[in-house]
């Protein structure tokens, strides 16, 4: 028990307990929300193959003939062992379907974060270091425009320009990197830019605020009063300290993108989790829908947990608060 006396270890244990509790709450909430969605998933899954016998057999095999609380207990228990059930549509294990689609969504999210950082870091620094001037005002207007534009509309505009008008890039689809690295990159560019532009607009504001906070800190004034080179101050003091919270926001944005690119994946026919969720909603494929939402929640919670632990390891004030 001596280990638990460490503030950092106690902090990690508390955060782990919090993560498990939130995850359990998400599972229960998703389960009950799915129940109120109109439509009979078994009837839709059978389609033209419907007979009373096949209907009863599928309901029994899916556990939908059990009382609601028994279904919930079974779902939660199986989920913690990695068993998310079987798809109504194709009888494939949900876990297999999710992990087949996950790499495509992770690839898109990572590419979008890179695009966002390439946009946000220089624009945010420029706006902060020229606070109140025309450059700051222009960048703030541009970032506000990017935040206001829906990502699906941005995607349609990019398709119209780079695919339809110029013919430089494919409008939709996906190619495996192993089969064609060039084709993979060509199909990735438009969806990554679409998501990256919107995310970059959001992150530009974070970078600007972070840099302003550091620039106005007393130790920067002290460094300037000592006559240190401005370039050295920007690199050694402002840059390093301002980018720490930006990296944190990048991690959270990455987790959010894993579950927030549904419309973009539909627009570009990108075979990730978003497109799978969309198809599952249309087909009332409850097991796949529940599993996808649960996986997205797990990833988001894990990213937040890692960020909290890293912050606590760096800053003792957090773990003691």
Phi and psi in degrees as GROMACS dihedral restraints (atoms count N, CA, C in turn):
[ dihedral_restraints ]
;  ai    aj    ak    al  type     phi  dphi    fc
    3     4     5     6     1   -63.3    20    10
    4     5     6     7     1   -30.8    20    10
    6     7     8     9     1   -62.6    20    10
    7     8     9    10     1   -36.6    20    10
    9    10    11    12     1   -69.1    20    10
   10    11    12    13     1   -11.8    20    10
   12    13    14    15     1   -75.0    20    10
   13    14    15    16     1   -17.7    20    10
   15    16    17    18     1   -69.3    20    10
   16    17    18    19     1   128.6    20    10
   18    19    20    21     1   -57.6    20    10
   19    20    21    22     1   -37.7    20    10
   21    22    23    24     1   -66.7    20    10
   22    23    24    25     1   -43.5    20    10
   24    25    26    27     1   -64.3    20    10
   25    26    27    28     1   -43.4    20    10
   27    28    29    30     1   -60.2    20    10
   28    29    30    31     1   -41.0    20    10
   30    31    32    33     1   -61.4    20    10
   31    32    33    34     1   -44.1    20    10
   33    34    35    36     1   -64.8    20    10
   34    35    36    37     1   -42.8    20    10
   36    37    38    39     1   -62.0    20    10
   37    38    39    40     1   -44.0    20    10
   39    40    41    42     1   -62.6    20    10
   40    41    42    43     1   -43.5    20    10
   42    43    44    45     1   -66.2    20    10
   43    44    45    46     1   -37.3    20    10
   45    46    47    48     1   -63.2    20    10
   46    47    48    49     1   -44.3    20    10
   48    49    50    51     1   -62.4    20    10
   49    50    51    52     1   -40.7    20    10
   51    52    53    54     1   -62.5    20    10
   52    53    54    55     1   -42.0    20    10
   54    55    56    57     1   -63.0    20    10
   55    56    57    58     1   -45.0    20    10
   57    58    59    60     1   -63.4    20    10
   58    59    60    61     1   -41.2    20    10
   60    61    62    63     1   -64.2    20    10
   61    62    63    64     1   -43.5    20    10
   63    64    65    66     1   -64.6    20    10
   64    65    66    67     1   -41.7    20    10
   66    67    68    69     1   -61.4    20    10
   67    68    69    70     1   -42.2    20    10
   69    70    71    72     1   -62.7    20    10
   70    71    72    73     1   -41.8    20    10
   72    73    74    75     1   -63.0    20    10
   73    74    75    76     1   -39.7    20    10
   75    76    77    78     1   -62.4    20    10
   76    77    78    79     1   -43.5    20    10
   78    79    80    81     1   -61.2    20    10
   79    80    81    82     1   -45.4    20    10
   81    82    83    84     1   -65.4    20    10
   82    83    84    85     1   -44.7    20    10
   84    85    86    87     1   -62.6    20    10
   85    86    87    88     1   -45.5    20    10
   87    88    89    90     1   -62.9    20    10
   88    89    90    91     1   -41.7    20    10
   90    91    92    93     1   -58.4    20    10
   91    92    93    94     1   -47.3    20    10
   93    94    95    96     1   -74.8    20    10
   94    95    96    97     1   -32.5    20    10
   96    97    98    99     1   -65.5    20    10
   97    98    99   100     1   -38.2    20    10
   99   100   101   102     1   -62.4    20    10
  100   101   102   103     1   -33.9    20    10
  102   103   104   105     1   -65.2    20    10
  103   104   105   106     1   -27.4    20    10
  105   106   107   108     1   -92.6    20    10
  106   107   108   109     1    -0.5    20    10
  108   109   110   111     1   -69.1    20    10
  109   110   111   112     1   128.0    20    10
  111   112   113   114     1   -66.8    20    10
  112   113   114   115     1   151.9    20    10
  114   115   116   117     1   107.6    20    10
  115   116   117   118     1   147.3    20    10
  117   118   119   120     1   -98.1    20    10
  118   119   120   121     1   109.3    20    10
  120   121   122   123     1   -63.1    20    10
  121   122   123   124     1   -34.6    20    10
  123   124   125   126     1   -67.1    20    10
  124   125   126   127     1   -43.4    20    10
  126   127   128   129     1   -65.0    20    10
  127   128   129   130     1   -40.8    20    10
  129   130   131   132     1   -67.4    20    10
  130   131   132   133     1   -39.3    20    10
  132   133   134   135     1   -64.9    20    10
  133   134   135   136     1   -37.5    20    10
  135   136   137   138     1   -74.0    20    10
  136   137   138   139     1   -35.5    20    10
  138   139   140   141     1    58.7    20    10
  139   140   141   142     1  -127.7    20    10
  141   142   143   144     1   -74.3    20    10
  142   143   144   145     1    -9.5    20    10
  144   145   146   147     1   -87.1    20    10
  145   146   147   148     1     9.0    20    10
  147   148   149   150     1   -66.9    20    10
  148   149   150   151     1   130.3    20    10
  150   151   152   153     1  -142.4    20    10
  151   152   153   154     1   155.9    20    10
  153   154   155   156     1   -55.3    20    10
  154   155   156   157     1   -37.2    20    10
  156   157   158   159     1   -68.1    20    10
  157   158   159   160     1   -46.4    20    10
  159   160   161   162     1   -66.7    20    10
  160   161   162   163     1   -34.0    20    10
  162   163   164   165     1   -62.4    20    10
  163   164   165   166     1   -49.3    20    10
  165   166   167   168     1   -64.8    20    10
  166   167   168   169     1   -37.1    20    10
  168   169   170   171     1   -65.9    20    10
  169   170   171   172     1   -42.3    20    10
  171   172   173   174     1   -70.3    20    10
  172   173   174   175     1   -37.9    20    10
  174   175   176   177     1   -61.5    20    10
  175   176   177   178     1   -41.9    20    10
  177   178   179   180     1   -67.6    20    10
  178   179   180   181     1   -43.2    20    10
  180   181   182   183     1   -65.6    20    10
  181   182   183   184     1   -30.9    20    10
  183   184   185   186     1   -87.7    20    10
  184   185   186   187     1    -6.8    20    10
  186   187   188   189     1    78.1    20    10
  187   188   189   190     1    11.7    20    10
  189   190   191   192     1   -78.5    20    10
  190   191   192   193     1    -6.2    20    10
  192   193   194   195     1   -89.4    20    10
  193   194   195   196     1    -0.7    20    10
  195   196   197   198     1   -87.4    20    10
  196   197   198   199     1   159.8    20    10
  198   199   200   201     1   -57.5    20    10
  199   200   201   202     1   152.8    20    10
  201   202   203   204     1   -58.1    20    10
  202   203   204   205     1   -44.0    20    10
  204   205   206   207     1   -68.4    20    10
  205   206   207   208     1   -32.2    20    10
  207   208   209   210     1   -67.3    20    10
  208   209   210   211     1   -39.0    20    10
  210   211   212   213     1   -62.3    20    10
  211   212   213   214     1   -42.6    20    10
  213   214   215   216     1   -62.7    20    10
  214   215   216   217     1   -46.8    20    10
  216   217   218   219     1   -61.6    20    10
  217   218   219   220     1   -41.2    20    10
  219   220   221   222     1   -66.8    20    10
  220   221   222   223     1   -41.4    20    10
  222   223   224   225     1   -63.5    20    10
  223   224   225   226     1   -47.1    20    10
  225   226   227   228     1   -64.8    20    10
  226   227   228   229     1   -44.9    20    10
  228   229   230   231     1   -62.0    20    10
  229   230   231   232     1   -45.0    20    10
  231   232   233   234     1   -67.8    20    10
  232   233   234   235     1   -37.2    20    10
  234   235   236   237     1   -62.5    20    10
  235   236   237   238     1   -38.5    20    10
  237   238   239   240     1   -70.4    20    10
  238   239   240   241     1   -13.9    20    10
  240   241   242   243     1  -100.2    20    10
  241   242   243   244     1     1.4    20    10
  243   244   245   246     1    91.6    20    10
  244   245   246   247     1     2.3    20    10
  246   247   248   249     1   -95.5    20    10
  247   248   249   250     1   107.4    20    10
  249   250   251   252     1  -103.0    20    10
  250   251   252   253     1    12.8    20    10
  252   253   254   255     1    92.0    20    10
  253   254   255   256     1  -165.9    20    10
  255   256   257   258     1  -126.7    20    10
  256   257   258   259     1   141.8    20    10
  258   259   260   261     1   -65.2    20    10
  259   260   261   262     1   138.0    20    10
  261   262   263   264     1   -67.8    20    10
  262   263   264   265     1   -31.1    20    10
  264   265   266   267     1   -78.3    20    10
  265   266   267   268     1   -46.2    20    10
  267   268   269   270     1  -126.4    20    10
  268   269   270   271     1     7.0    20    10
  270   271   272   273     1    61.8    20    10
  271   272   273   274     1    21.0    20    10
  273   274   275   276     1   -87.0    20    10
  274   275   276   277     1   149.6    20    10
  276   277   278   279     1   -61.4    20    10
  277   278   279   280     1   133.2    20    10
  279   280   281   282     1   -61.9    20    10
  280   281   282   283     1   -39.7    20    10
  282   283   284   285     1   -58.6    20    10
  283   284   285   286     1   -42.7    20    10
  285   286   287   288     1   -63.6    20    10
  286   287   288   289     1   -43.8    20    10
  288   289   290   291     1   -61.5    20    10
  289   290   291   292     1   -41.6    20    10
  291   292   293   294     1   -66.2    20    10
  292   293   294   295     1   -45.1    20    10
  294   295   296   297     1   -75.8    20    10
  295   296   297   298     1   -17.6    20    10
  297   298   299   300     1   -72.6    20    10
  298   299   300   301     1   -33.2    20    10
  300   301   302   303     1   -89.8    20    10
  301   302   303   304     1   -22.9    20    10
  303   304   305   306     1   -58.8    20    10
  304   305   306   307     1   -42.8    20    10
  306   307   308   309     1   -57.5    20    10
  307   308   309   310     1   -38.2    20    10
  309   310   311   312     1   -64.9    20    10
  310   311   312   313     1   -41.2    20    10
  312   313   314   315     1   -69.8    20    10
  313   314   315   316     1   -40.3    20    10
  315   316   317   318     1   -62.2    20    10
  316   317   318   319     1   -42.2    20    10
  318   319   320   321     1   -59.1    20    10
  319   320   321   322     1   -46.7    20    10
  321   322   323   324     1   -64.2    20    10
  322   323   324   325     1   -42.6    20    10
  324   325   326   327     1   -65.0    20    10
  325   326   327   328     1   -43.0    20    10
  327   328   329   330     1   -63.8    20    10
  328   329   330   331     1   -44.8    20    10
  330   331   332   333     1   -62.3    20    10
  331   332   333   334     1   -40.2    20    10
  333   334   335   336     1   -65.9    20    10
  334   335   336   337     1   -38.9    20    10
  336   337   338   339     1   -65.1    20    10
  337   338   339   340     1   -39.6    20    10
  339   340   341   342     1   -61.8    20    10
  340   341   342   343     1   -46.6    20    10
  342   343   344   345     1   -59.6    20    10
  343   344   345   346     1   -43.8    20    10
  345   346   347   348     1   -62.2    20    10
  346   347   348   349     1   -42.9    20    10
  348   349   350   351     1   -67.3    20    10
  349   350   351   352     1   -38.7    20    10
  351   352   353   354     1   -61.1    20    10
  352   353   354   355     1   -33.7    20    10
  354   355   356   357     1   -81.1    20    10
  355   356   357   358     1   -48.4    20    10
  357   358   359   360     1   -73.1    20    10
  358   359   360   361     1   -40.8    20    10
  360   361   362   363     1   -64.5    20    10
  361   362   363   364     1   -53.7    20    10
  363   364   365   366     1   -66.5    20    10
  364   365   366   367     1   -39.5    20    10
  366   367   368   369     1   -68.2    20    10
  367   368   369   370     1   -41.8    20    10
  369   370   371   372     1   -64.2    20    10
  370   371   372   373     1   -42.7    20    10
  372   373   374   375     1   -64.8    20    10
  373   374   375   376     1   -43.6    20    10
  375   376   377   378     1   -61.4    20    10
  376   377   378   379     1   -45.1    20    10
  378   379   380   381     1   -63.6    20    10
  379   380   381   382     1   -41.3    20    10
  381   382   383   384     1   -69.3    20    10
  382   383   384   385     1   -42.1    20    10
  384   385   386   387     1   -75.5    20    10
  385   386   387   388     1   -12.0    20    10
  387   388   389   390     1  -122.4    20    10
  388   389   390   391     1    42.1    20    10
  390   391   392   393     1   -55.2    20    10
  391   392   393   394     1   130.3    20    10
  393   394   395   396     1    82.7    20    10
  394   395   396   397     1    -7.4    20    10
  396   397   398   399     1   -91.5    20    10
  397   398   399   400     1   179.5    20    10
  399   400   401   402     1   -64.0    20    10
  400   401   402   403     1   -35.8    20    10
  402   403   404   405     1   -63.3    20    10
  403   404   405   406     1   -42.0    20    10
  405   406   407   408     1   -62.4    20    10
  406   407   408   409     1   -44.5    20    10
  408   409   410   411     1   -65.3    20    10
  409   410   411   412     1   -41.9    20    10
  411   412   413   414     1   -63.7    20    10
  412   413   414   415     1   -45.2    20    10
  414   415   416   417     1   -64.6    20    10
  415   416   417   418     1   -38.3    20    10
  417   418   419   420     1   -65.9    20    10
  418   419   420   421     1   -38.0    20    10
  420   421   422   423     1   -66.4    20    10
  421   422   423   424     1   -44.0    20    10
  423   424   425   426     1   -62.1    20    10
  424   425   426   427     1   -43.9    20    10
  426   427   428   429     1   -66.0    20    10
  427   428   429   430     1   -36.9    20    10
  429   430   431   432     1   -65.1    20    10
  430   431   432   433     1   -38.9    20    10
  432   433   434   435     1   -62.8    20    10
  433   434   435   436     1   -44.6    20    10
  435   436   437   438     1   -63.0    20    10
  436   437   438   439     1   -37.4    20    10
  438   439   440   441     1   -68.0    20    10
  439   440   441   442     1   -34.9    20    10
  441   442   443   444     1   -79.3    20    10
  442   443   444   445     1   -24.5    20    10
  444   445   446   447     1   -79.6    20    10
  445   446   447   448     1   126.7    20    10
  447   448   449   450     1   -64.2    20    10
  448   449   450   451     1   141.6    20    10
  450   451   452   453     1   -65.1    20    10
  451   452   453   454     1   -32.7    20    10
  453   454   455   456     1   -67.2    20    10
  454   455   456   457     1   -35.4    20    10
  456   457   458   459     1   -68.4    20    10
  457   458   459   460     1   -39.9    20    10
  459   460   461   462     1   -60.6    20    10
  460   461   462   463     1   -41.8    20    10
  462   463   464   465     1   -63.2    20    10
  463   464   465   466     1   -42.8    20    10
  465   466   467   468     1   -63.9    20    10
  466   467   468   469     1   -40.0    20    10
  468   469   470   471     1   -62.0    20    10
  469   470   471   472     1   -43.9    20    10
  471   472   473   474     1   -66.9    20    10
  472   473   474   475     1   -37.5    20    10
  474   475   476   477     1   -63.0    20    10
  475   476   477   478     1   -44.8    20    10
  477   478   479   480     1   -60.5    20    10
  478   479   480   481     1   -37.2    20    10
  480   481   482   483     1   -80.7    20    10
  481   482   483   484     1   -57.9    20    10
  483   484   485   486     1   -85.8    20    10
  484   485   486   487     1   -20.7    20    10
  486   487   488   489     1  -103.3    20    10
  487   488   489   490     1   -53.4    20    10
  489   490   491   492     1   -77.1    20    10
  490   491   492   493     1   -51.1    20    10
  492   493   494   495     1   -75.8    20    10
  493   494   495   496     1   -51.3    20    10
  495   496   497   498     1   -92.5    20    10
  496   497   498   499     1   -26.3    20    10
  498   499   500   501     1    69.8    20    10
  499   500   501   502     1    24.1    20    10
  501   502   503   504     1   -81.3    20    10
  502   503   504   505     1   -34.1    20    10
  504   505   506   507     1  -132.5    20    10
  505   506   507   508     1   152.2    20    10
  507   508   509   510     1   -67.6    20    10
  508   509   510   511     1   147.7    20    10
  510   511   512   513     1   -79.9    20    10
  511   512   513   514     1   -24.9    20    10
  513   514   515   516     1  -163.9    20    10
  514   515   516   517     1   171.9    20    10
  516   517   518   519     1   107.2    20    10
  517   518   519   520     1  -175.0    20    10
  519   520   521   522     1  -155.2    20    10
  520   521   522   523     1   141.5    20    10
  522   523   524   525     1  -130.0    20    10
  523   524   525   526     1   142.0    20    10
  525   526   527   528     1   -69.0    20    10
  526   527   528   529     1   141.1    20    10
  528   529   530   531     1   -63.0    20    10
  529   530   531   532     1   -36.8    20    10
  531   532   533   534     1   -65.2    20    10
  532   533   534   535     1   -34.8    20    10
  534   535   536   537     1   -81.7    20    10
  535   536   537   538     1   -41.2    20    10
  537   538   539   540     1  -153.5    20    10
  538   539   540   541     1    94.3    20    10
  540   541   542   543     1   -57.5    20    10
  541   542   543   544     1   -39.1    20    10
  543   544   545   546     1   -67.4    20    10
  544   545   546   547     1   -45.7    20    10
  546   547   548   549     1   -63.0    20    10
  547   548   549   550     1   -38.3    20    10
  549   550   551   552     1   -60.6    20    10
  550   551   552   553     1   -45.6    20    10
  552   553   554   555     1   -66.8    20    10
  553   554   555   556     1   -41.5    20    10
  555   556   557   558     1   -61.2    20    10
  556   557   558   559     1   -40.4    20    10
  558   559   560   561     1   -74.5    20    10
  559   560   561   562     1   -23.2    20    10
  561   562   563   564     1   -81.1    20    10
  562   563   564   565     1   -29.6    20    10
  564   565   566   567     1   -58.1    20    10
  565   566   567   568     1   -53.7    20    10
  567   568   569   570     1   -64.1    20    10
  568   569   570   571     1   -49.6    20    10
  570   571   572   573     1   -63.3    20    10
  571   572   573   574     1   -34.9    20    10
  573   574   575   576     1   -67.0    20    10
  574   575   576   577     1   -41.7    20    10
  576   577   578   579     1   -67.0    20    10
  577   578   579   580     1   -39.9    20    10
  579   580   581   582     1   -57.4    20    10
  580   581   582   583     1   -52.0    20    10
  582   583   584   585     1   -71.1    20    10
  583   584   585   586     1   -38.3    20    10
  585   586   587   588     1   -65.5    20    10
  586   587   588   589     1   -35.9    20    10
  588   589   590   591     1   -64.3    20    10
  589   590   591   592     1   -45.9    20    10
  591   592   593   594     1   -67.3    20    10
  592   593   594   595     1   -46.0    20    10
  594   595   596   597     1   -65.0    20    10
  595   596   597   598     1   -38.4    20    10
  597   598   599   600     1   -63.3    20    10
  598   599   600   601     1   -36.5    20    10
  600   601   602   603     1   -63.2    20    10
  601   602   603   604     1   -40.4    20    10
  603   604   605   606     1   -66.5    20    10
  604   605   606   607     1   -45.4    20    10
  606   607   608   609     1   -71.7    20    10
  607   608   609   610     1   -24.9    20    10
  609   610   611   612     1   -57.9    20    10
  610   611   612   613     1   -39.7    20    10
  612   613   614   615     1   -64.9    20    10
  613   614   615   616     1   -41.1    20    10
  615   616   617   618     1   -63.6    20    10
  616   617   618   619     1   -43.9    20    10
  618   619   620   621     1   -62.7    20    10
  619   620   621   622     1   -45.3    20    10
  621   622   623   624     1   -59.2    20    10
  622   623   624   625     1   -47.7    20    10
  624   625   626   627     1   -63.0    20    10
  625   626   627   628     1   -41.2    20    10
  627   628   629   630     1   -65.3    20    10
  628   629   630   631     1   -43.5    20    10
  630   631   632   633     1   -66.1    20    10
  631   632   633   634     1   -41.6    20    10
  633   634   635   636     1   -60.9    20    10
  634   635   636   637     1   -40.2    20    10
  636   637   638   639     1   -62.9    20    10
  637   638   639   640     1   -41.5    20    10
  639   640   641   642     1   -72.4    20    10
  640   641   642   643     1   -42.8    20    10
  642   643   644   645     1   -59.9    20    10
  643   644   645   646     1   -34.9    20    10
  645   646   647   648     1   -89.1    20    10
  646   647   648   649     1     4.1    20    10
  648   649   650   651     1   -72.7    20    10
  649   650   651   652     1   151.4    20    10
  651   652   653   654     1   -60.6    20    10
  652   653   654   655     1   -34.8    20    10
  654   655   656   657     1   -70.8    20    10
  655   656   657   658     1   -23.2    20    10
  657   658   659   660     1   -71.9    20    10
  658   659   660   661     1   -39.9    20    10
  660   661   662   663     1   -61.8    20    10
  661   662   663   664     1   -40.3    20    10
  663   664   665   666     1   -63.7    20    10
  664   665   666   667     1   -43.5    20    10
  666   667   668   669     1   -62.8    20    10
  667   668   669   670     1   -40.4    20    10
  669   670   671   672     1   -67.7    20    10
  670   671   672   673     1   -38.1    20    10
  672   673   674   675     1   -67.7    20    10
  673   674   675   676     1   -24.6    20    10
  675   676   677   678     1   -80.8    20    10
  676   677   678   679     1    -4.7    20    10
  678   679   680   681     1    83.5    20    10
  679   680   681   682     1    19.7    20    10
  681   682   683   684     1   -65.7    20    10
  682   683   684   685     1   147.7    20    10
  684   685   686   687     1   -58.8    20    10
  685   686   687   688     1   134.6    20    10
  687   688   689   690     1   -61.3    20    10
  688   689   690   691     1   -38.4    20    10
  690   691   692   693     1   -62.4    20    10
  691   692   693   694     1   -40.9    20    10
  693   694   695   696     1   -66.4    20    10
  694   695   696   697     1   -38.3    20    10
  696   697   698   699     1   -62.7    20    10
  697   698   699   700     1   -42.8    20    10
  699   700   701   702     1   -64.1    20    10
  700   701   702   703     1   -41.2    20    10
  702   703   704   705     1   -78.8    20    10
  703   704   705   706     1   -50.4    20    10
  705   706   707   708     1   -79.5    20    10
  706   707   708   709     1   -33.0    20    10
  708   709   710   711     1  -107.9    20    10
  709   710   711   712     1   -59.1    20    10
  711   712   713   714     1   -67.8    20    10
  712   713   714   715     1   -51.1    20    10
  714   715   716   717     1   -58.6    20    10
  715   716   717   718     1   -51.9    20    10
  717   718   719   720     1   -63.9    20    10
  718   719   720   721     1   -45.7    20    10
  720   721   722   723     1   -73.4    20    10
  721   722   723   724     1   -35.3    20    10
  723   724   725   726     1   -73.3    20    10
  724   725   726   727     1   -29.6    20    10
  726   727   728   729     1   -83.2    20    10
  727   728   729   730     1   -12.3    20    10
  729   730   731   732     1   -61.6    20    10
  730   731   732   733     1   -53.9    20    10
  732   733   734   735     1   -65.9    20    10
  733   734   735   736     1   -27.4    20    10
  735   736   737   738     1   -65.7    20    10
  736   737   738   739     1   -40.7    20    10
  738   739   740   741     1   -63.5    20    10
  739   740   741   742     1   -35.9    20    10
  741   742   743   744     1   -63.2    20    10
  742   743   744   745     1   -46.9    20    10
  744   745   746   747     1   -62.5    20    10
  745   746   747   748     1   -35.8    20    10
  747   748   749   750     1   -61.8    20    10
  748   749   750   751     1   -41.9    20    10
  750   751   752   753     1   -63.9    20    10
  751   752   753   754     1   -42.9    20    10
  753   754   755   756     1   -67.3    20    10
  754   755   756   757     1   -40.4    20    10
  756   757   758   759     1   -63.9    20    10
  757   758   759   760     1   -37.7    20    10
  759   760   761   762     1   -61.4    20    10
  760   761   762   763     1   -45.8    20    10
  762   763   764   765     1   -62.7    20    10
  763   764   765   766     1   -40.2    20    10
  765   766   767   768     1   -65.9    20    10
  766   767   768   769     1   -36.0    20    10
  768   769   770   771     1   -66.7    20    10
  769   770   771   772     1   -29.9    20    10
  771   772   773   774     1   -60.7    20    10
  772   773   774   775     1   -28.9    20    10
  774   775   776   777     1  -112.5    20    10
  775   776   777   778     1     0.2    20    10
  777   778   779   780     1  -114.2    20    10
  778   779   780   781     1    13.6    20    10
  780   781   782   783     1  -110.7    20    10
  781   782   783   784     1    27.6    20    10
  783   784   785   786     1   -59.3    20    10
  784   785   786   787     1   -51.2    20    10
  786   787   788   789     1   -64.6    20    10
  787   788   789   790     1   -40.5    20    10
  789   790   791   792     1   -64.3    20    10
  790   791   792   793     1   -41.0    20    10
  792   793   794   795     1   -65.0    20    10
  793   794   795   796     1   -34.8    20    10
  795   796   797   798     1   -68.4    20    10
  796   797   798   799     1   -44.7    20    10
  798   799   800   801     1   -59.8    20    10
  799   800   801   802     1   -42.2    20    10
  801   802   803   804     1   -99.0    20    10
  802   803   804   805     1     7.6    20    10
  804   805   806   807     1    52.1    20    10
  805   806   807   808     1    42.0    20    10
  807   808   809   810     1   -86.2    20    10
  808   809   810   811     1   120.2    20    10
  810   811   812   813     1   -78.7    20    10
  811   812   813   814     1    63.1    20    10
  813   814   815   816     1  -111.6    20    10
  814   815   816   817     1  -164.7    20    10
  816   817   818   819     1   -63.5    20    10
  817   818   819   820     1   -36.3    20    10
  819   820   821   822     1   -60.9    20    10
  820   821   822   823     1   -46.8    20    10
  822   823   824   825     1   -66.1    20    10
  823   824   825   826     1   -35.6    20    10
  825   826   827   828     1   -64.8    20    10
  826   827   828   829     1   -42.0    20    10
  828   829   830   831     1   -62.7    20    10
  829   830   831   832     1   -44.3    20    10
  831   832   833   834     1   -59.4    20    10
  832   833   834   835     1   -47.7    20    10
  834   835   836   837     1   -65.0    20    10
  835   836   837   838     1   -35.6    20    10
  837   838   839   840     1   -69.1    20    10
  838   839   840   841     1   -37.2    20    10
  840   841   842   843     1   -64.4    20    10
  841   842   843   844     1   -44.3    20    10
  843   844   845   846     1   -63.2    20    10
  844   845   846   847     1   -35.2    20    10
  846   847   848   849     1   -95.4    20    10
  847   848   849   850     1     1.9    20    10
  849   850   851   852     1    54.2    20    10
  850   851   852   853     1    39.7    20    10
  852   853   854   855     1   -86.8    20    10
  853   854   855   856     1    83.0    20    10
  855   856   857   858     1   -57.5    20    10
  856   857   858   859     1   -46.7    20    10
  858   859   860   861     1   -58.8    20    10
  859   860   861   862     1   -41.9    20    10
  861   862   863   864     1   -68.1    20    10
  862   863   864   865     1   -41.7    20    10
  864   865   866   867     1   -63.0    20    10
  865   866   867   868     1   -46.3    20    10
  867   868   869   870     1   -62.4    20    10
  868   869   870   871     1   -43.5    20    10
  870   871   872   873     1   -64.5    20    10
  871   872   873   874     1   -41.2    20    10
  873   874   875   876     1   -65.1    20    10
  874   875   876   877     1   -45.0    20    10
  876   877   878   879     1   -63.5    20    10
  877   878   879   880     1   -40.0    20    10
  879   880   881   882     1   -64.9    20    10
  880   881   882   883     1   -42.8    20    10
  882   883   884   885     1   -63.5    20    10
  883   884   885   886     1   -42.7    20    10
  885   886   887   888     1   -62.4    20    10
  886   887   888   889     1   -41.9    20    10
  888   889   890   891     1   -63.3    20    10
  889   890   891   892     1   -41.5    20    10
  891   892   893   894     1   -61.6    20    10
  892   893   894   895     1   -45.9    20    10
  894   895   896   897     1   -62.6    20    10
  895   896   897   898     1   -44.5    20    10
  897   898   899   900     1   -61.6    20    10
  898   899   900   901     1   -44.8    20    10
  900   901   902   903     1   -65.9    20    10
  901   902   903   904     1   -38.6    20    10
  903   904   905   906     1   -65.6    20    10
  904   905   906   907     1   -41.6    20    10
  906   907   908   909     1   -62.9    20    10
  907   908   909   910     1   -44.3    20    10
  909   910   911   912     1   -62.8    20    10
  910   911   912   913     1   -38.3    20    10
  912   913   914   915     1   -63.8    20    10
  913   914   915   916     1   -45.4    20    10
  915   916   917   918     1   -62.5    20    10
  916   917   918   919     1   -42.6    20    10
  918   919   920   921     1   -61.8    20    10
  919   920   921   922     1   -44.5    20    10
  921   922   923   924     1   -60.8    20    10
  922   923   924   925     1   -43.5    20    10
  924   925   926   927     1   -66.5    20    10
  925   926   927   928     1   -42.3    20    10
  927   928   929   930     1   -63.0    20    10
  928   929   930   931     1   -41.7    20    10
  930   931   932   933     1   -64.2    20    10
  931   932   933   934     1   -41.1    20    10
  933   934   935   936     1   -66.3    20    10
  934   935   936   937     1   -35.9    20    10
  936   937   938   939     1   -68.1    20    10
  937   938   939   940     1   -33.0    20    10
  939   940   941   942     1   -82.8    20    10
  940   941   942   943     1   -43.1    20    10
  942   943   944   945     1  -116.7    20    10
  943   944   945   946     1   105.8    20    10
  945   946   947   948     1   -60.1    20    10
  946   947   948   949     1   -24.5    20    10
  948   949   950   951     1   -62.3    20    10
  949   950   951   952     1   -29.8    20    10
  951   952   953   954     1   -72.5    20    10
  952   953   954   955     1   -46.2    20    10
  954   955   956   957     1   -73.8    20    10
  955   956   957   958     1   -16.5    20    10
  957   958   959   960     1   -94.4    20    10
  958   959   960   961     1    -7.0    20    10
